[in-house]
Amino acid sequence: MFRRPWASAAVAAMVIGCGSNASEEETGADPTTAPPIEAAPSAPASIADPDFLEQYAVTYRFNHGHPGGFRLTPEGDAVLFLRSGPRSFVNDLWTFDVAGGTERVLLTADQVLGGAEEELSAEERARRERMRMTSRGIAGFDLSPDGRTLLVPLSGRLFLVDRARAGQEGSVRELISSAGFPVDARFSPDGSKIAVVREGDLYVIDVASGRERRITTRPNEHVEYGSAEFVAQEEMSRYEGYWWSPDSRSLLVQETDTSGVERMHILDPSHPEQSAHESPYPRPGMPNASVRLALVSANGGALRYVDWDRERYPYLATVRWAQNAPITLLVQDRAQQEELLLAIDPTSLEQRTLLTERDDAWLNLDQDVPRFIANGTQFLWASERSGEWRLELRNTADGALIRELTPQEFGYHGIVAVDEASGKVWVGASNEPSEMHVYRVSLDGTGEPEQMTSGRAMHEAVVARNGSAWVHTSRTLEGPRTSTVKRADGTEAGVVRSYAEEAPFAPNVTIENVGARAWRAAIVRPRNFEEGRRYPVLVHVYAGPGVRYVSADRDRWMLNQWFADHGFIVVTFDGRGTPGRGREWERAIRGDFITVPLEDQVAALQAAGAAHPEMDLERVGIYGWSFGGYFSAMAVLRRPDVFRAGIAGAPVSEWRDYDTHYTERYLGLPEAEGQEGAYAQSSVLTYAARTEGDQRPLLIVHGTADDNVYFSHAIKLSDAMFRAGRDHEFLPLAGLTHMVPEPLVTRRLQTRMIEFFRRSLAR
């Protein structure tokens, strides 16, 4: 569930609020200054486009057809990217010529497979679920270090493609293997070899001959080599389980032992004749996977284990192995309040501590660092120890700080690229949480950061290794997403075309600061909004750590507009606990997932209502997915005076049943069963079991095959409400996981949701 602080919320949830006991001081607004507004004699008319949901569903929320997965060649002369048709999950591989400004298709799945149907292994499906990938066809690729050869995994097979001759006869060569489905295949630094994981073991392929060598041998079914464990993929954003040495002669490989980890089972209720799928899943307070690292020759041989104090620092968060630099590990204690950056000598395997980070709440991870430069003698590091993220330059010899590279209140978010030739590091940054910009910062600490993007938007960049060209992707409130190829001198080489369909309307959205805490708010009004009319309110909520939802991105608000066009005002707020506004703001939720965020959502709602009296705060609904589903259930149960109806999508109802790394970061280890503490305070079941208080309509929605937030969460919530005599609705999504990519289900689900709110919030 954890995401980078500046990542978009692909599965973020939504909220709605109503009613208020908030004071003028809490809301930051004076209701006496607002103009009076009379209730309209009739319900607002719906102008919702009847064809919108169909288009929204079959275009996968208007994402199909946009170019993505950009990668520039080493010389910066071409941009490789993936793109599907406007109504297809199947990607093709394309190339854009920087000099000529033209693009062409390089490779399609049909060309490689000859029209055969694509197949995926269970391991690859799980990996894509962790990465929130829904694409098929050419879903990913690796580029050889010299840029001449493409490595394309497709349908459980590996193919090498001569980039210069792609599309011509004889340009594709399959790497034949009988060892099992390939996972995470990557070139060695010199391009002569490929490493790949097959059925829990690491293999190395010689590119010239195609010969494959098995490097590890699993001792039993609970031990795997070369893959990141579940919590590393899901919560640390670490998807690699092996790392090449800079000279391509050896590899560092992760050994994962899950023999002590509790097993969870997913059974498809609609197919009881099928066996349940079993997977290790560590719940809070329970054993994690045991993770070790071993050094092994690329030709095979004995494993040499890299040792650190794994009892005190069991989490392997980050691994780096750069030219002329030591093997570098970032390891965390289980409480995630202390971490060590360790330097390991690749010959002797002796270790030393480069630096130590501590935080009495928790430490966030930044997978962009460490980044080694200056021939391995220096490295870039990022830290929140000053109260906000700052980018630093440090000495590899002893970890000592050389200089801070970003100023205070800069809003640093991550490294985009390093261009040592020009002495610059490209970064993403913004001191305005609803925007993102790209800057260049001098490595020598001189001068002010150079802003490379402008305009209120969410800007991204992918930069060539030599800095000669870059791809600028911009998402604004005013127009469609664009991707432009630019040269180092600032001239434009051209726009990478998008095949995505345009929505039939633009969202009527404003982004504002509301209340005493200047909560960022997105307010979506009906397109036929009438002054003087009062509208029921829907709160689309996530409100969880690691995700900020309010952003200057038009595409984010399209579905909210469809909801609003049924006669609602749809609002979204980012309160305390969300990233992007400093350490104190984010750490306010330590030890309690719900109290502070719920206070903020209510206060922000009241402030917005005071400023905009067209919002009828006597009719407020709330909805969301994942953490947002959890929040929606809590809002209805704990503040029925404000929230009159709620939809809880894939909610975590009991945090004892979620995973270790995410939950323990914020709540610590669980208290004993039956005792009051962080887990009892944060559990929906604590409040669902109570019989007192007002009861508000709640719709629970959950995929039966969800292996992130298990379906049991919905079952437990429904059971607790049933036993307490609380009426509710329960909608299982048969066979669906934590994502809902299926068009028919998308259409039916959104229709069910709007009907639920129209019924529940009617006067």
Secondary structure, 3 states (H helix, E strand, C coil): CCCCCCCCCCCCCCCCCCCCCCCHHHHCCCHHHCCCCCCCCCCCCCCCCCCHHHHHHHCCCCCCCCCEEEEECCCCCEEEEEEECCCCCEEEEEEEECCCCEEEEEECHHHHHCCCCCCCCHHHHHHHHHCCCCCEECCCCEECCCCCEEEEEECCEEEEEEHHHCCCCCCEEEECCCCCCEEEEEECCCCCEEEEEECCEEEEEECCCCCEEECCCCCCCCEEECCCCHHHHHHCCCCCCEEECCCCCEEEEEEEECCCCCEEEECCCCCCCCCCEEEECCCCCCCCCEEEEEEEECCCCCCEEECCCCCCCCEEEEEEECCCCCEEEEEECCCCCEEEEEEECCCCCCEEEEEEEECCCCCCCCCCCCEEEHHHCEEEEEECCCCCCEEEEEECCCCCEEEECCCCCCCEEEEEEEEHHHCEEEEEECCCCCCEEEEEEECCCCCCCEECCCCCEEEEEEECCCCCEEEEEEEECCCCCEEEEEECCCCEEEECCCCCCCCCCCCCEEEEEECCCCEEEEEECCCCCCCCCCEEEEEECCCCCCCCCCCCCHHHHHHHHHHHCCCCEEEEEECCCCCCCCHHHHHCCCCCCCHHHHHHHHHHHHHHHHHCCCEEEEEEEEEEECHHHHHHHHHHHHCCCCCCEEEEECCCCCHHHCCHHHHHHHHCCCCCCCCCCHHHHHCHHHHHCCCCCCCCCEEEEEECCCCCCCCHHHHHHHHHHHHCCCCCEEEEECCCCCCCCCHHHHHHHHHHHHHHHHHHCCC
